[in-house]
């Protein structure tokens, strides 16, 4: 998530009424009869009970008045992200919540929470499901569709395969095909089939538009567009029209982004060899005719006005690509690539979508090498390998690719040059139950494991490191990947597995959040 996440967790404060302890000094009752003293004590005790009842009453009313969407949000934050049961549980609770006497606004808000949670979990559980089976064992290719359905359990005989197939469907996956291989992606109809009846018309239309797009798979495959130019133009207009019809909604913001994304391909996809825009520097007839159709059919759309200006520049130069045409596209914010461009891009070693339960300006979290080199590392007796080595930053990026905030990663590992041997995805989880998503980043430690720091994304879109009060202020784990997901035991406790070679034993190290930092709580030997 999944697309940007600061999960806003509602903190539940347990309020307990304090009974009034009435003590009676012997001197104060010396002139009273024991019966009178008893009556007085009884009267004071009754008054104490009444005061206690008055104190507790607001708490009961507060509990009764908690909004359904807040209750659902609280439920979602209690679930583990790296759990194949998380989406089914969230969907079941969603369907239960919307049966209540809710306003349409409340139903829409509950749906948006579920949608964001769905994308967040989908980012992380497919590898868990497929750890013991291959995807090809579970799919059933469809002749008339660009994606394959997951086989029903009744058609499979192996119990492991049945369990994997069931888990994939329950988590909303289908298998798409591209260039001869399959990959898992969102089932185009999952959200529409499960949620469209309860949401408002705007969200329903959004889901329908999105399912249509998703059913076609990737826009580009095998160095070419997966649709014709007119279909691409229609997508641009459909999303733009949706944004105009349902303004000032989260769905409108995404629709604007979708429309511009498709328009980018429509104007700049000259790098695709199998669907070329230009041949010998001249605009091909299919593209020119599509531009003319768009200008005639949708003359009042903002996207069409951009296409029209671009078309006029090309027409003035006999439809050949010129520096003027490229300058126009760059001025409008489109991605124009030219062989003459100097490549100055920073290396991204991690790039993960960020899906919020509540709205966030963050679209993705990346780790970039701001200084350094991608080079070959050769050591005596070890096969050479290519590595990223240098200074790195964690950055929060918005939908327009602007950097919102950044954090120097090297400082968390002593300030020395860091090394990453591959690109990787960030594993998000809320380890301290504060409502903000956390993620791990590690570096090689010993032959037995890596050293990890934990970072969090704050509600104001800044990134900060969470303190670890143990040893060298890092977590040691034998997972050997750059961003593992540690297993949560409860809301504020997780464990990391490690191997102690001096004893030849495996252990779980339990870390608990004390309100300010994670502290090593205990270590337990793993007995298998």
C-alpha positions as CSV (number, residue, x, y, z in Angstrom):
1,X,0.0,0.0,0.0
2,X,-1.4,0.4,-1.9
3,X,-2.0,4.3,-2.7
4,X,0.1,5.7,-0.1
5,X,0.0,4.4,4.3
6,X,-0.3,6.1,7.5
7,X,-2.7,3.8,9.3
8,X,-4.5,6.0,11.8
9,X,-5.1,3.7,14.7
10,X,-7.6,4.8,17.4
11,X,-6.0,4.4,20.8
12,X,-8.5,2.8,23.2
13,X,-7.9,4.2,26.7
14,X,-9.2,1.9,29.5
15,X,-10.9,4.1,32.1
16,X,-11.7,2.6,35.5
17,X,-13.7,4.2,38.2
18,X,-11.9,4.6,41.6
19,X,-14.0,3.7,44.6
20,X,-13.9,6.3,47.5
21,X,-12.3,4.6,50.5
22,X,-14.1,5.9,53.6
23,X,-12.2,5.5,56.8
24,X,-13.7,6.4,60.1
25,X,-11.5,7.4,63.0
26,X,-12.5,5.9,66.4
27,X,-12.6,9.4,68.0
28,X,-15.2,10.6,65.6
29,X,-17.7,8.0,66.5
30,X,-17.1,7.8,70.2
31,X,-20.3,9.7,71.1
32,X,-22.4,7.8,68.6
33,X,-24.2,4.5,69.0
34,X,-22.9,1.6,67.0
35,X,-26.2,1.6,65.1
36,X,-25.8,5.3,64.2
37,X,-22.3,4.7,63.1
38,X,-23.4,1.8,60.9
39,X,-26.1,3.9,59.3
40,X,-23.6,6.7,58.6
41,X,-21.1,4.2,57.1
42,X,-23.8,2.7,55.0
43,X,-25.0,6.2,53.8
44,X,-21.4,7.1,52.8
45,X,-20.9,3.8,51.0
46,X,-24.1,4.3,49.0
47,X,-23.0,7.8,48.1
48,X,-19.6,6.4,47.0
49,X,-21.4,3.9,44.8
50,X,-23.5,6.7,43.3
51,X,-20.4,8.7,42.6
52,X,-18.7,5.7,41.0
53,X,-21.8,5.1,38.9
54,X,-21.8,8.7,37.7
55,X,-18.1,8.5,36.8
56,X,-18.6,5.3,34.8
57,X,-21.7,6.4,33.0
58,X,-19.9,8.7,30.5
59,X,-17.5,5.8,29.6
60,X,-20.5,3.6,28.8
61,X,-22.0,6.3,26.6
62,X,-18.7,6.9,24.9
63,X,-18.5,3.2,24.1
64,X,-22.1,3.1,22.8
65,X,-21.5,6.2,20.7
66,X,-18.3,5.0,19.0
67,X,-18.9,5.3,15.2
68,X,-19.0,2.0,13.2
69,X,-16.3,3.2,10.9
70,X,-14.0,3.8,13.9
71,X,-14.8,0.4,15.3
72,X,-13.9,-1.2,12.0
73,X,-10.7,0.8,11.7
74,X,-9.8,-0.4,15.2
75,X,-10.5,-4.0,14.1
76,X,-8.3,-3.7,11.0
77,X,-5.3,-2.5,13.0
78,X,-5.6,-5.5,15.3
79,X,-4.9,-7.8,12.3
80,X,-1.5,-8.8,11.2
81,X,-0.6,-7.7,7.7
82,X,1.6,-10.7,6.9
83,X,-1.2,-13.2,7.5
84,X,-3.1,-15.1,4.8
85,X,-6.3,-14.9,6.9
86,X,-6.1,-11.1,7.2
87,X,-8.2,-10.2,4.1
88,X,-10.9,-12.9,4.6
89,X,-11.2,-11.7,8.3
90,X,-11.4,-8.0,7.2
91,X,-14.0,-8.8,4.5
92,X,-16.1,-10.8,6.9
93,X,-16.1,-8.0,9.4
94,X,-16.8,-5.5,6.6
95,X,-19.9,-7.4,5.5
96,X,-21.0,-7.6,9.1
97,X,-20.5,-3.9,9.7
98,X,-22.4,-2.6,6.7
99,X,-25.6,-4.6,7.7
100,X,-26.1,-2.1,10.5
101,X,-28.1,1.1,10.4
102,X,-25.5,3.2,8.8
103,X,-25.5,6.3,6.6
104,X,-24.1,6.0,3.1
105,X,-21.2,8.1,4.1
106,X,-20.3,5.7,6.9
107,X,-20.6,2.7,4.5
108,X,-18.3,4.5,2.0
109,X,-15.7,5.2,4.7
110,X,-15.8,1.6,5.9
111,X,-15.2,0.4,2.3
112,X,-12.2,2.8,1.9
113,X,-10.7,1.3,5.0
114,X,-11.2,-2.2,3.7
115,X,-9.9,-1.3,0.2
116,X,-6.6,0.1,1.6
117,X,-6.2,-2.8,3.9
118,X,-6.8,-5.2,1.0
119,X,-4.0,-3.6,-1.1
120,X,-1.6,-3.5,1.9
121,X,-2.0,-7.2,2.6
122,X,-1.9,-8.3,-1.0
123,X,1.5,-6.7,-1.3
124,X,2.9,-9.1,1.3
125,X,1.2,-12.5,1.4
126,X,1.6,-14.1,-2.1
127,X,5.0,-15.3,-1.3
128,X,3.7,-16.9,1.9
129,X,1.0,-18.7,-0.1
130,X,3.3,-20.0,-2.8
131,X,6.2,-21.0,-0.6
132,X,5.5,-24.7,-1.1
133,X,3.9,-24.7,-4.6
134,X,4.4,-23.1,-8.0
135,X,1.8,-20.8,-9.6
136,X,1.7,-22.9,-12.8
137,X,0.3,-25.8,-10.7
138,X,-2.7,-23.8,-9.7
139,X,-3.9,-21.9,-12.8
140,X,-6.5,-22.6,-15.4
141,X,-5.8,-20.6,-18.6
142,X,-8.8,-18.8,-20.2
143,X,-8.8,-18.6,-24.0
144,X,-10.9,-15.4,-24.1
145,X,-9.3,-13.5,-21.3
146,X,-5.8,-12.1,-20.6
147,X,-5.7,-13.6,-17.2
148,X,-6.1,-17.1,-15.8
149,X,-8.4,-18.2,-13.0
150,X,-7.2,-20.1,-10.0
151,X,-8.4,-23.7,-10.1
152,X,-11.1,-24.8,-7.8
153,X,-10.0,-27.0,-5.0
154,X,-12.1,-29.9,-6.3
155,X,-9.9,-30.2,-9.4
156,X,-6.8,-30.5,-7.4
157,X,-5.6,-33.6,-5.6
158,X,-2.6,-32.5,-3.7
159,X,-3.6,-31.1,-0.3
160,X,-0.9,-28.4,-0.3
161,X,-2.0,-27.3,-3.8
162,X,-5.7,-27.2,-2.6
163,X,-4.8,-25.0,0.4
164,X,-2.7,-22.6,-1.8
165,X,-5.5,-22.3,-4.4
166,X,-8.1,-21.6,-1.7
167,X,-5.8,-19.0,-0.1
168,X,-5.1,-17.2,-3.4
169,X,-8.8,-16.9,-4.2
170,X,-9.7,-15.8,-0.6
171,X,-7.0,-13.1,-0.9
172,X,-8.3,-11.8,-4.2
173,X,-5.6,-13.0,-6.7
174,X,-5.7,-14.1,-10.3
175,X,-2.8,-15.0,-12.5
176,X,-2.0,-12.8,-15.5
177,X,0.1,-13.9,-18.5
178,X,2.8,-11.8,-20.1
179,X,5.5,-12.8,-22.5
180,X,5.1,-16.5,-21.8
181,X,5.0,-16.4,-18.0
182,X,2.4,-15.9,-15.2
183,X,2.3,-13.5,-12.3
184,X,-0.2,-12.9,-9.6
185,X,-2.2,-9.7,-9.5
186,X,-5.5,-8.4,-8.1
187,X,-8.6,-10.2,-9.3
188,X,-10.3,-7.4,-11.4
189,X,-13.8,-8.3,-10.0
190,X,-12.9,-9.0,-6.3
191,X,-13.7,-5.6,-4.8
192,X,-16.6,-5.0,-7.2
193,X,-18.3,-8.4,-6.5
194,X,-17.8,-8.1,-2.7
195,X,-18.5,-4.4,-2.1
196,X,-20.3,-2.7,-4.9
197,X,-23.8,-3.2,-3.5
198,X,-23.1,-1.3,-0.3
199,X,-21.2,1.7,-1.6
200,X,-22.4,4.9,-3.2
201,X,-22.9,5.3,-6.9
202,X,-19.6,7.2,-7.3
203,X,-17.5,4.4,-5.7
204,X,-19.5,1.8,-7.6
205,X,-18.7,3.4,-10.9
206,X,-15.1,3.8,-9.8
207,X,-14.8,0.1,-9.1
208,X,-16.5,-0.8,-12.4
209,X,-14.0,1.4,-14.4
210,X,-11.1,0.0,-12.5
211,X,-12.2,-3.6,-13.0
212,X,-12.4,-3.0,-16.7
213,X,-8.9,-1.7,-16.8
214,X,-7.5,-4.5,-14.6
215,X,-9.1,-7.2,-16.7
216,X,-6.8,-6.1,-19.6
217,X,-3.7,-6.6,-17.5
218,X,-0.6,-4.4,-18.0
219,X,-0.8,-1.5,-20.5
220,X,2.5,-2.6,-22.0
221,X,3.7,-6.1,-22.7
222,X,6.3,-7.5,-25.0
223,X,7.5,-4.0,-26.1
224,X,4.0,-3.0,-27.2
225,X,0.6,-1.6,-26.1
226,X,-1.9,-4.3,-25.1
227,X,-4.7,-2.3,-26.7
228,X,-5.2,-0.1,-29.8
229,X,-4.8,3.7,-29.7
230,X,-8.5,4.4,-29.7
231,X,-9.1,2.2,-26.7
232,X,-6.3,4.0,-24.9
233,X,-7.9,7.4,-25.7
234,X,-11.3,6.1,-24.4
235,X,-9.7,5.2,-21.1
236,X,-8.2,8.7,-20.8
237,X,-11.6,10.3,-21.3
238,X,-13.5,7.8,-19.1
239,X,-11.3,8.6,-16.1
240,X,-11.3,12.4,-16.7
241,X,-15.1,12.4,-16.9
242,X,-15.3,10.4,-13.7
243,X,-13.2,12.9,-11.9
244,X,-15.4,15.8,-13.1
245,X,-18.6,14.0,-12.2
246,X,-17.4,13.1,-8.6
247,X,-15.1,15.9,-7.6
248,X,-13.7,16.4,-4.1
249,X,-13.6,12.6,-3.4
250,X,-10.6,10.3,-2.9
251,X,-11.7,8.4,-5.9
252,X,-11.6,11.6,-8.0
253,X,-7.9,12.1,-7.1
254,X,-7.0,8.7,-8.2
255,X,-9.1,9.1,-11.4
256,X,-7.1,12.2,-12.3
257,X,-3.9,10.3,-11.8
258,X,-5.1,7.4,-13.9
259,X,-6.2,9.7,-16.7
260,X,-2.9,11.4,-16.8
261,X,-1.0,8.1,-16.7
262,X,-2.9,6.9,-19.8
263,X,-2.4,10.2,-21.5
264,X,1.3,9.9,-20.9
265,X,1.4,6.6,-22.8
266,X,-0.9,8.1,-25.5
267,X,1.6,11.0,-26.2
268,X,5.0,9.6,-25.4
269,X,5.1,5.8,-26.0
270,X,7.6,6.2,-28.9
271,X,10.0,3.8,-27.2
272,X,7.7,0.8,-27.9
273,X,9.1,-1.2,-30.8
274,X,6.0,-3.4,-31.4
275,X,3.5,-0.5,-31.4
276,X,5.7,2.4,-32.7
277,X,4.3,6.0,-32.7
278,X,6.9,7.2,-35.2
279,X,8.5,5.5,-38.2
280,X,11.5,7.2,-39.6
281,X,10.7,10.2,-37.4
282,X,7.1,10.6,-38.8
283,X,3.9,10.0,-36.8
284,X,2.3,6.7,-37.9
285,X,-1.1,6.8,-39.5
286,X,-2.9,4.9,-36.7
287,X,-1.8,7.3,-34.0
288,X,-2.6,10.4,-36.2
289,X,-6.1,9.1,-36.9
290,X,-6.6,8.3,-33.2
291,X,-5.6,11.9,-32.3
292,X,-8.1,13.3,-34.9
293,X,-10.8,11.0,-33.6
294,X,-10.3,12.2,-30.0
295,X,-10.4,15.8,-31.1
296,X,-13.6,15.3,-33.0
297,X,-15.4,13.1,-30.4
298,X,-14.3,14.7,-27.1
299,X,-13.5,18.3,-28.0
300,X,-14.3,19.8,-24.6
301,X,-12.1,17.5,-22.5
302,X,-8.9,18.9,-20.9
303,X,-6.9,15.9,-22.1
304,X,-8.1,16.5,-25.7
305,X,-6.9,20.1,-25.5
306,X,-3.4,18.9,-24.7
307,X,-3.6,16.4,-27.6
308,X,-4.8,19.1,-29.9
309,X,-1.9,21.4,-29.1
310,X,0.6,18.6,-29.5
311,X,-1.1,17.6,-32.8
312,X,-0.8,21.2,-34.1
313,X,2.9,21.3,-33.4
314,X,3.4,18.0,-35.2
315,X,1.2,19.1,-38.1
316,X,3.3,22.3,-38.5
317,X,6.3,20.1,-39.0
318,X,4.7,17.5,-41.4
319,X,4.1,15.2,-38.4
320,X,7.7,14.7,-37.6
321,X,9.1,14.7,-34.1
322,X,11.0,17.9,-33.3
323,X,12.6,19.5,-30.3
324,X,9.7,21.8,-30.1
325,X,7.3,18.9,-29.7
326,X,9.4,17.3,-27.0
327,X,9.7,20.6,-25.2
328,X,5.9,20.9,-25.2
329,X,5.5,17.5,-23.7
330,X,8.1,18.1,-21.0
331,X,6.5,21.4,-20.2
332,X,3.2,19.6,-19.6
333,X,4.9,17.2,-17.2
334,X,5.0,14.1,-19.4
335,X,7.9,11.6,-19.5
336,X,9.8,12.1,-22.7
337,X,12.8,9.9,-23.3
338,X,15.4,10.7,-25.9
339,X,18.7,8.9,-26.6
340,X,20.5,12.2,-26.2
341,X,19.2,12.7,-22.6
342,X,21.9,12.4,-20.0
343,X,20.9,9.7,-17.5
344,X,21.3,11.0,-14.0
345,X,18.7,8.9,-12.2
346,X,19.5,7.8,-8.7
347,X,19.4,4.0,-8.1
348,X,16.3,2.8,-6.3
349,X,17.1,-0.3,-4.3
350,X,13.6,-0.4,-2.7
351,X,10.3,0.9,-4.1
352,X,7.1,-0.1,-2.3
353,X,3.5,1.2,-2.7
354,X,2.1,2.8,0.4
355,X,-1.6,2.1,1.1
356,X,-3.2,4.2,3.8
357,X,-6.3,3.3,5.8
358,X,-6.8,7.1,6.2
359,X,-5.8,9.4,3.4
360,X,-2.1,10.3,3.0
361,X,-0.1,12.4,0.7
362,X,2.3,9.5,0.4
363,X,2.1,7.3,-2.7
364,X,5.2,5.1,-2.1
365,X,8.3,4.7,0.1
366,X,11.6,4.3,-1.7
367,X,15.2,3.8,-0.7
368,X,17.6,5.4,-3.1
369,X,21.4,5.5,-3.4
370,X,22.0,9.2,-3.3
371,X,25.8,8.8,-3.6
372,X,27.8,5.8,-4.6
373,X,28.0,3.3,-7.4
374,X,26.5,0.1,-8.8
375,X,29.6,-2.0,-9.3
376,X,31.2,-5.4,-9.3
377,X,32.6,-6.6,-6.0
378,X,35.5,-9.1,-6.3
379,X,37.0,-10.9,-3.3
380,X,39.6,-13.7,-3.3
381,X,37.9,-17.1,-3.2
382,X,34.4,-15.6,-3.7
383,X,32.5,-15.4,-6.9
384,X,32.2,-11.7,-8.0
385,X,28.8,-10.0,-7.6
386,X,27.2,-6.7,-8.5
387,X,26.3,-4.5,-5.5
388,X,24.9,-1.1,-4.7
389,X,27.4,0.7,-2.4
390,X,27.3,4.2,-1.0
391,X,25.0,6.6,0.8
392,X,21.2,5.9,0.9
393,X,18.1,7.8,1.8
394,X,14.6,6.6,2.7
395,X,12.1,8.9,0.9
396,X,8.3,9.4,1.0
397,X,7.0,10.1,-2.5
398,X,3.7,11.6,-3.5
399,X,1.6,10.8,-6.6
400,X,3.4,13.5,-8.6
401,X,6.8,11.9,-7.8
402,X,7.7,14.8,-5.4
403,X,9.8,14.0,-2.4
404,X,7.7,14.8,0.7
405,X,10.2,13.8,3.3
406,X,13.6,12.0,3.6
407,X,15.8,10.3,6.2
408,X,19.5,9.4,5.9
409,X,19.6,5.6,6.2
410,X,23.4,5.3,6.8
411,X,23.1,7.2,10.1
412,X,21.1,4.2,11.5
413,X,24.0,1.9,10.7
414,X,26.9,3.9,12.1
415,X,27.3,6.3,9.2
416,X,29.5,4.0,7.2
417,X,29.0,3.2,3.5
418,X,26.1,0.7,3.1
419,X,25.8,-2.3,0.7
420,X,22.7,-3.8,-1.0
421,X,23.2,-6.8,-3.3
422,X,19.7,-6.7,-4.8
423,X,16.5,-4.7,-5.0
424,X,13.8,-5.5,-2.5
425,X,10.3,-4.7,-1.2
426,X,9.6,-3.1,2.1
427,X,7.6,-5.2,4.6
428,X,5.1,-3.0,6.4
429,X,3.6,-3.8,9.8
430,X,2.5,-1.8,12.9
431,X,4.8,-3.2,15.6
432,X,4.1,-0.8,18.4
433,X,0.3,-0.3,17.9
434,X,0.5,3.5,17.4
435,X,-1.5,3.5,14.2
436,X,1.6,4.3,12.0
437,X,3.1,1.7,9.7
438,X,6.6,0.5,10.4
439,X,9.1,-1.3,8.3
440,X,12.5,-3.0,8.7
441,X,15.8,-2.4,6.8
442,X,18.9,-4.5,7.4
443,X,22.5,-4.9,6.6
444,X,24.8,-7.9,6.8
445,X,25.9,-8.7,10.3
446,X,27.6,-12.1,10.6
447,X,27.4,-15.4,8.8
448,X,24.5,-16.2,11.1
449,X,22.2,-13.2,10.3
450,X,21.6,-9.6,9.6
451,X,21.3,-6.5,11.7
452,X,18.0,-4.6,11.4
453,X,16.6,-1.2,12.3
454,X,12.9,-0.3,12.4
455,X,11.5,2.8,10.8
456,X,8.0,4.3,11.0
457,X,6.0,6.6,8.8
458,X,4.4,9.4,10.9
459,X,1.0,11.0,10.3
460,X,2.7,14.1,9.0
461,X,4.4,12.0,6.3
462,X,7.8,12.2,7.9
463,X,10.0,9.1,8.4
464,X,11.8,8.4,11.7
465,X,13.7,5.5,13.3
466,X,12.2,3.7,16.3
467,X,14.7,3.2,19.1
468,X,15.8,-0.3,20.1
469,X,17.3,-0.4,23.6
470,X,19.4,-3.6,23.3
471,X,23.0,-4.3,22.4
472,X,24.1,-2.4,19.4
473,X,20.6,-0.8,19.1
474,X,19.8,-3.2,16.2
475,X,17.8,-6.4,16.0
476,X,19.8,-9.5,15.0
477,X,17.9,-12.1,12.9
478,X,18.8,-15.0,10.7
479,X,16.3,-14.1,8.0
480,X,19.0,-12.8,5.6
481,X,16.7,-10.5,3.6
482,X,16.8,-6.7,3.6
483,X,13.3,-6.1,4.9
484,X,11.8,-9.0,6.8
485,X,8.4,-9.0,8.5
486,X,8.8,-9.9,12.2
487,X,6.0,-12.0,13.7
488,X,3.7,-10.1,16.0
489,X,2.8,-11.8,19.3
490,X,0.4,-9.1,20.5
491,X,-0.2,-5.4,19.8
492,X,3.2,-4.3,21.1
493,X,5.4,-7.4,21.0
494,X,7.1,-9.3,18.2
495,X,9.8,-11.9,17.9
496,X,12.9,-12.3,15.6
497,X,14.5,-15.6,15.0
498,X,18.2,-16.1,15.2
499,X,20.8,-18.8,15.4
500,X,23.5,-19.0,18.1
501,X,26.4,-20.9,16.6
502,X,28.3,-21.2,19.8
503,X,25.5,-23.3,21.2
504,X,24.2,-24.7,18.0
505,X,20.6,-23.6,18.9
506,X,17.9,-21.5,17.4
507,X,16.1,-18.9,19.4
508,X,13.2,-16.4,19.3
509,X,14.1,-13.0,20.7
510,X,10.9,-11.1,21.9
511,X,10.9,-7.4,21.7
512,X,8.2,-5.2,23.5
513,X,7.4,-1.6,23.0
514,X,7.5,0.3,26.3
515,X,6.1,3.5,25.0
516,X,9.4,5.0,23.9
517,X,11.5,2.1,22.5
518,X,11.6,-1.6,21.8
519,X,13.3,-3.6,24.6
520,X,14.4,-7.2,24.5
521,X,11.9,-8.9,26.7
522,X,13.1,-12.5,26.7
523,X,14.8,-15.2,24.5
524,X,13.4,-18.6,24.1
525,X,15.0,-21.7,22.5
526,X,13.1,-23.0,19.5
527,X,12.4,-26.7,20.1
528,X,11.2,-28.5,17.0
